Amino acid sequence: MNHCPRLLLVVVLMSLSIASALAAAAPAQPADSAESENRPQAQPEPELYRLWYRNYDSPPILSLLTLALSKTPEYGPFIIERSVEMGQGRALLELRGRSELIHIANVATSPDRERNLYSIPIPIDGGLLGYRVCVINADHAHRFRGVTSIDQMTDRGLRIGQGSHWPDTEILRANGAHVITHARFEQLFDMLLNERFDCFARGVSEVIFDLEITRHDQLIIEPELLLAYPMPSYFFVGPEDHATAQRIQLGMERAIEDGSFGQFIEQFFGYALKSLNLRERTLIELTNPFLSEETAAQGKRTLERLTQRLRSPMKDTP
């Protein structure tokens, strides 16, 4: 019985100690919570997208990719970087191999590319890549006068320059053209200046930008001819990069729906279409036997609509 008061005293002292500790801790909790609420929230790291260097250097392509990614804020912030310089063939191999050197490339489509890569099947320029004009030496313009077919170009000894890995190369050959190739895009301009070939066929949506970048005063755009064949140009990503493909496609679809894609076309290609005087040119229509069935149908419809627009009377309003 004599131990009970001591035991009671111990219990009381322990209780007081616990209560004191709790009381001391209690005021600190709201301060921590307030500090946590006021502390800036950590922002997610921007997603890095490496765009093939030739696309990055092209104002329309870089702007369209930026537009598409900006239309999908739920995917988070992003940064677009210029890839290391590499030819088109290697760029596509790097994409196929899931390389970190490159994540996105815009090129003309083909069945092989659609099989081995992940395509976003929306033509980035509305189908304009299939319309081609010739970049030529200014002194050779007379050699193209009166030409109305590929056969006539061949008969006159007019050779067309193209990239080694471009689908256009085989398309032009399949239509009877004499084609000279090189793996490096920039080298093709030097070859044209050195008369290794006579016509560097470039899309109407890209040719003006090409000449602004290369700055060769001796080269001009041939004023009379217009080659045309179905040639959709898509964004491509690696075969397993579903997230990037879905983001780009969703962004482009939203841009089409809200009208900003149409504004993009007018901003970057409206001047080119007017300045190239396409309606007055001799149209040489070619076939493209190297498209998948689905893409061929889409490309044919797009080409027909564009050709109809070219042949329709010019309107004063855009």
Secondary structure as GFF3:
##gff-version 3
##sequence-region A 1 318
A	DSSP	alpha_helix	3	25	.	.	.	ID=ss1
A	DSSP	alpha_helix	28	38	.	.	.	ID=ss2
A	DSSP	beta_strand	47	51	.	.	.	ID=ss3
A	DSSP	alpha_helix	53	56	.	.	.	ID=ss4
A	DSSP	alpha_helix	59	70	.	.	.	ID=ss5
A	DSSP	three_ten_helix	73	75	.	.	.	ID=ss6
A	DSSP	beta_strand	78	82	.	.	.	ID=ss7
A	DSSP	alpha_helix	88	96	.	.	.	ID=ss8
A	DSSP	beta_strand	104	108	.	.	.	ID=ss9
A	DSSP	alpha_helix	111	116	.	.	.	ID=ss10
A	DSSP	beta_strand	118	120	.	.	.	ID=ss11
A	DSSP	three_ten_helix	128	130	.	.	.	ID=ss12
A	DSSP	beta_strand	131	137	.	.	.	ID=ss13
A	DSSP	three_ten_helix	138	144	.	.	.	ID=ss14
A	DSSP	alpha_helix	150	155	.	.	.	ID=ss15
A	DSSP	beta_strand	160	163	.	.	.	ID=ss16
A	DSSP	alpha_helix	167	174	.	.	.	ID=ss17
A	DSSP	beta_strand	179	182	.	.	.	ID=ss18
A	DSSP	alpha_helix	185	193	.	.	.	ID=ss19
A	DSSP	beta_strand	199	203	.	.	.	ID=ss20
A	DSSP	alpha_helix	207	214	.	.	.	ID=ss21
A	DSSP	beta_strand	219	221	.	.	.	ID=ss22
A	DSSP	beta_strand	225	228	.	.	.	ID=ss23
A	DSSP	beta_strand	233	237	.	.	.	ID=ss24
A	DSSP	alpha_helix	242	258	.	.	.	ID=ss25
A	DSSP	alpha_helix	260	275	.	.	.	ID=ss26
A	DSSP	three_ten_helix	278	280	.	.	.	ID=ss27
A	DSSP	beta_strand	282	285	.	.	.	ID=ss28
A	DSSP	alpha_helix	293	311	.	.	.	ID=ss29
###
